[in-house]
Amino acid sequence: MNLNKALAAAIAVAAIGTFAACSSDPAKKETTGEYASDAGLTAKVKTAIATDVGARTAAGVNVETYKGTVQLSGFVDSQDQATRAADAAKKVDGVKSVKNDIRVK
């Protein structure tokens, strides 16, 4: 299981590096600092889900963050996994609210 946690953390770090260089959508009017903060929150939420629910479940969950509001989407095997993923996201410091749009396969 520690290998799964390490893999999830490595993926999160790679995602931050990849998306940090992208410019934000001007229609959202998000400052560079807010964008970087949201990218960091997204990575922390992905890692929290991988740690609390499992890397396999985290792989099926998409995480998007805008000004501290986290939206979860994707597919999982059970309602329990969807609920646990949302609960894990809510525990991350800096997350203001969570919108859970995860669907059960």
C-alpha positions in Angstrom: 0.0 0.0 0.0 3.0 2.4 0.7 3.9 1.9 -3.0 0.4 3.2 -4.0 0.8 6.2 -1.7 4.2 7.0 -3.1 2.9 6.6 -6.7 0.0 8.9 -6.0 2.3 11.5 -4.5 4.6 11.3 -7.5 1.7 11.8 -9.8 0.5 14.8 -7.9 3.9 16.4 -7.9 4.2 15.8 -11.7 0.7 17.3 -12.2 1.7 20.4 -10.3 4.8 20.8 -12.5 2.8 20.3 -15.7 -0.1 22.6 -14.9 1.9 25.3 -13.1 3.3 26.5 -16.4 -0.2 26.7 -18.0 -1.9 30.1 -18.0 -5.3 30.3 -16.4 -8.5 31.0 -18.3 -9.0 34.8 -18.4 -12.7 34.4 -18.3 -12.4 33.1 -14.7 -10.4 36.2 -13.6 -8.2 34.2 -11.3 -4.9 35.7 -10.4 -1.6 33.8 -10.8 -1.4 33.4 -7.1 -4.9 32.0 -6.9 -4.2 29.7 -9.8 -1.1 28.3 -8.2 -2.9 27.9 -4.9 -5.7 26.0 -6.6 -3.2 23.8 -8.4 -1.6 23.0 -5.0 -5.0 22.2 -3.5 -5.9 20.0 -6.4 -2.7 18.0 -5.8 -3.3 17.8 -2.1 -6.9 16.6 -2.6 -5.7 13.9 -5.1 -3.1 12.7 -2.6 -5.7 12.7 0.3 -8.1 10.6 -1.8 -5.3 8.2 -2.7 -4.3 7.9 0.9 -7.8 7.6 2.4 -9.6 5.7 -0.3 -6.8 4.1 -2.3 -4.8 4.9 -5.4 -7.0 2.8 -7.7 -10.1 4.9 -6.6 -8.1 8.1 -6.9 -7.2 7.3 -10.5 -10.9 7.3 -11.4 -11.6 10.6 -9.7 -11.0 13.9 -11.5 -10.3 16.9 -9.2 -10.8 20.5 -10.3 -10.3 23.5 -8.0 -11.4 27.1 -8.4 -10.8 29.6 -5.6 -10.8 26.9 -3.0 -14.0 25.2 -4.2 -13.2 21.6 -5.2 -15.3 19.7 -7.8 -15.0 15.9 -7.9 -16.1 13.9 -10.9 -15.5 10.6 -12.5 -16.5 7.0 -11.7 -16.0 4.7 -8.7 -17.2 1.2 -7.8 -19.4 2.1 -4.9 -21.3 4.9 -3.2 -19.0 4.4 -0.2 -15.9 5.2 -2.3 -17.6 8.4 -3.6 -18.5 9.5 -0.1 -15.1 8.7 1.3 -13.4 10.6 -1.5 -15.5 13.7 -0.8 -14.8 13.4 3.0 -11.1 13.2 2.2 -11.3 16.3 0.1 -13.1 18.2 2.8 -10.3 17.5 5.3 -7.7 19.2 3.2 -6.6 22.5 4.6 -7.6 25.4 2.3 -10.6 23.6 0.8 -13.6 25.9 1.2 -16.3 23.6 -0.2 -16.6 20.3 -2.1 -19.0 19.6 -5.0 -19.2 15.8 -5.3 -20.2 14.8 -8.9 -18.7 11.3 -8.7 -20.9 8.6 -10.2 -21.0 4.9 -9.3 -20.3 2.6 -12.2 
